[in-house]
């Protein structure tokens, strides 16, 4: 069972402080390792913060050995009732530099509060002095982190890191999503409108559209995932890319398929055409926003391609 903090002896409290400093140091080191490729300057800052935590741990161990001997009992955060347990870095799917810095500041504040409370639990002068010094050190550590952020993470460096993060987001998410949306929105136009104009039965067009959209989504998802493992190209995990591409392909086809749930053929077709225009405009906007494609050029290309496929579907359906 978890123990109350007030029930800890001086020996156990020092052991807990040692475990805390070791854990925090390893978390900072994990931050540095995780961010080293994408945010090298932020990684350097966290590496220096990990060194500071290790120095605190050594001071605590030296005092513990003097006061209580060589053996340090195993007491951890999770053994104390009400203590906030740190989440390991592998539980985070993604960790941005800003999120890591915010979490580090919170860790420093928690450490300072721990030492302030620990001082009240001991009357030993040497222990009180060290705990007080470490509490002040945590305050200075937070200031150090701010100083390191100012000196290491200059506006130019931060801008460069932000730009690299944006490029990764485009490669990992936007690009496969855009490919899927374009394929789903354009390639399914012909079968949906061909079925609609061939039968004049909205339900038939809806079934064809759903089959085409889901089939295209599965096909594009597998094609994207199997095309590149992302190691050399830097395009990220193939499973993520495949999932994004497959879902966007399906979404692009379902958009102009759903209007054919309306029983009236003319109403459903007019609404489906409006949805097609919205889909193509969305594709053009994404190309302009993330791919730096001139807006008029993006709109012209997408509208031309979509218009040709739509016309082909209508002509085939009426033949």
Secondary structure, 3 states (H helix, E strand, C coil): CCECHHHCCHHHHHHHHHHHHHHHHHHHHHHHHHHCCCCHHHHHHHHHHHHHHHHHHHHHHHHHHHHHCCCCCCCCHHHECCCCCCCCHHHCCCCCHHHHHHHHHHHHHHHHHHHHHHHCCCCCHHHHHHHHHHHHHHHHHHHHHHHHHHHHCCHHHHHHHHHHHHHHHHHHHHHHHHHHHHHHHHHHHHHHHHHHHHHCCHHHHHHHHHHHHHHHHHHHHHHHHHHCCCCCCCCCCHHHHHHHHHHHHHHHHHHCCHHHHCCCHHHHHHHHHHHHHHHHHHHHHHHHHHHCCCHHHHHHHHHHHHHHHHHHHHHHHHC
